[in-house]
Amino acid sequence: EWLTPERFRLAGLPDEELRLVDVDRNPWEAVTHTQILDNLKSGQLQRLCVTTNAGIGKSTFLKWLQWQLSLSDSRLVPVRLELRDLPDNSDDVRALFKKFRSPSVGISGPQGRSQANKSLTLLLQRKRVCLLVDSLDQTSRNLDLRILALHEFLAEELAECPVVVAGRPHAITHFWSDLFHDSPWHMLQPGLFSDDQVRRYLGPKRFNRLQGLGVNVRQNPRAISVIARLDD
């Protein structure tokens, strides 16, 4: 039900308007990015789908996860791909992963590639890989094949590794029977920025100027990032 257009339109309304239409809040809305990160690291969260409309911050969230998981204190190693980077069969997904370079491998040339492959194998065995797949927004027969290949790969090599995917609701619905229906996926719907988040993003001077204009700005990451780049 959280993939219906009505839910996404209502997600941007103030609380009092939501009460008027008697819509319950998505329980994920109260969850912070750091809580999700901690749950991924601890193994409490294995399958997460981030879905909302354009410009709300799906890709930004995946990039943030990649950055956090790349830090030296993280036991997980992130591999971030876009749907179009994935091949059409699971054997080629395995071949794609063989190109992966562990940050712990600093040797170049054939020896380095060999060690990187061995390192990836060990990371998979130790459940230390975190796969991040972005841009599940387009739908076509070719992409359906890629989703089926991804599903098979997740059920085998990545069965016990955390996986996060992101895409718009219509695509998640389209791919539901091929990827999501038989696994315990959690659904995350990122919300709009609060005034405090906008103030921290823009800085107090620019935030106060924006408030002084009295214009109605959709407080999503894409709109606020454009405002942040505008000339004073």
Residue pairs with C-beta under 8 A, 6 or more apart in sequence:
1 7
2 26
2 51
2 187
2 189
3 51
3 169
3 170
3 172
3 173
3 187
4 169
5 169
7 23
7 26
7 189
8 52
8 53
8 169
8 189
10 18
10 21
10 23
11 26
11 29
11 52
11 189
11 191
11 192
12 191
12 192
12 218
18 25
26 189
28 186
28 187
28 188
28 189
29 189
29 191
31 188
33 61
33 64
36 45
36 48
36 65
36 188
37 65
37 68
37 69
39 45
40 48
40 65
40 69
40 76
40 130
40 162
40 164
41 69
41 74
41 75
41 76
43 127
43 162
45 162
45 186
46 160
46 161
46 162
46 163
46 184
47 162
47 163
47 183
47 184
47 185
47 186
48 162
48 163
48 164
48 165
48 185
48 186
48 188
49 164
49 165
49 166
49 167
49 172
49 180
49 185
49 186
49 187
49 188
50 58
50 61
50 62
50 164
50 165
50 166
50 188
50 190
51 58
51 166
51 167
51 168
51 169
51 172
51 187
51 188
51 189
52 58
52 168
52 169
52 189
52 190
53 168
53 169
54 168
54 222
55 220
55 221
55 222
55 223
56 190
56 191
56 192
56 220
56 221
56 222
57 190
57 220
57 221
57 222
58 134
58 166
58 167
58 190
59 134
59 135
59 166
60 221
61 166
61 190
62 80
62 132
62 134
62 164
62 166
63 80
65 78
65 130
65 132
65 164
66 78
66 80
66 132
68 74
69 76
69 77
69 78
69 130
70 77
70 78
70 103
75 128
76 128
76 129
76 130
76 162
77 102
77 103
77 123
77 128
77 129
77 130
78 130
78 131
78 132
79 97
79 100
79 129
79 130
79 131
79 132
80 132
80 133
80 134
81 96
81 131
81 132
81 133
81 134
82 133
82 134
82 135
83 133
83 134
83 135
83 136
83 137
83 138
83 143
83 146
83 147
83 167
84 135
84 143
85 96
86 93
86 96
86 133
86 146
86 149
86 150
87 93
87 95
87 96
87 146
87 149
88 142
88 145
88 146
88 149
89 145
89 149
90 149
90 150
90 152
90 153
90 156
92 149
93 149
93 150
93 152
93 153
94 153
94 157
97 120
97 157
98 117
98 120
100 116
100 120
101 116
102 116
102 119
102 120
102 123
104 119
105 112
105 115
105 116
105 119
106 112
107 115
120 129
123 129
124 157
124 158
124 161
127 160
127 161
128 161
129 158
129 161
130 161
130 162
130 163
130 164
131 154
131 158
131 161
131 162
131 163
131 164
132 163
132 164
132 165
132 166
133 150
133 163
133 164
133 165
133 166
134 165
134 166
134 167
135 166
135 167
136 147
136 165
136 166
136 167
136 168
136 171
136 172
136 175
137 167
137 168
137 171
138 171
139 170
139 171
139 174
139 175
144 175
144 178
147 175
147 178
147 179
148 178
150 179
151 178
151 179
154 163
154 183
165 179
167 175
172 180
192 218
192 219
192 220
193 201
193 219
193 220
193 221
193 224
194 219
195 219
197 219
198 207
198 210
198 219
198 224
199 207
201 224
201 225
201 228
202 210
202 224
202 227
202 228
206 227
206 228
206 232
209 232
210 217
210 227
217 223
217 224
217 227
